[in-house]
Amino acid sequence: MPLVSMRQLLDEAAKGGYGVGAFNVNNMEQIQAIMEAARETESPVIVQASRGARSYSQDKFLYHLMLAATELYPEIPTVLHQDHGNSPETCKSAIELGFTSVMMDGSLQADGKTPSSYEYNVDVTRQVVATAHAKGVTVEAEIGCLGGIEDGHGAGGSGMEHLTDPGEAERFVKDTHCDALAIAIGTSHGAYKFTRKPDGEVLKMDVLIEIHKRLPKTHLVMHGSSSVPKDLQDIINKYGGSLKPTWGVPVEEIQLGIKNGVRKINVDTDNRLAMTGAIRKVLMETPEKFDPRDYMKPARDAMKKVVAQRMVEFGQAGKAKSIIPIPLPEMAEMYKKELVGA
């Protein structure tokens, strides 16, 4: 099965009332963990790479690992998504490489740190939409800014400084024709999202619900949505780590989001925690070992377990077999028709 467009997976998720996890990758073991979890749960999947990941793994290595994934797991509808593109040029380079979905994060300027203006965001997002839709590639955009920083990208802060305005979100979708919209509701990149279990004061689910009311047909995206489970933190700290107490986004809040239009949920930190804990355990318990396979296999298994659990919790498990891939040229024709009818 070739790589498929994210728009197709999100359209299917909207019909079925479920969400699709988007899992970040940097190396072979992470891709293997995601694809094994997808096979075990019979789930469609979004594999995403940040600019930092593309630099770390090198584009060609990453792309050919993804091609290998589609060959080895032909029954799994798989998207390759550019996470947090900082400029039209970054998104265009991903499209040229073969990514089937891109995120143009125009909520920040090209430095990936400075909040931008509404006009700037609309301008760069429109550019990417024109390029991507002509090739059948999906575009995710962002309005409002997440807190924290990940892979050098993010506005910093707690996540409460630049919440999405529902009226502006509605206008933005009409102005750009993006396929999916990432919104800022108080979440942050990285492990240190909240200093206590989040409630309505720090996780603004009411904002999300209002946006969904205004944009019932737009696929919403939750970034910074790792749950940062305490058991994964505890394993790292037990075997020599020193993580400070922290809380992520509870799964039940994500499930509430899914009931209110969230179709894509980004998960990265949970997988990093799982792998790091597994590696630390092997190296602490068996310090005589030095073969990377001795600690990378348990790391891969630990990440697979987390990904499979999220796939079940988001509702995408069992949905892979019902999705018949639509070729990108057909998606491009669909976009042409949508533009005529707009």
Summary of the structure (lengths in Angstrom):
residues: 342
radius of gyration: 18.9
end to end distance: 31.8
largest distance: 66.0
contacts: 1260
relative contact order: 0.16
helix: 49%
strand: 15%
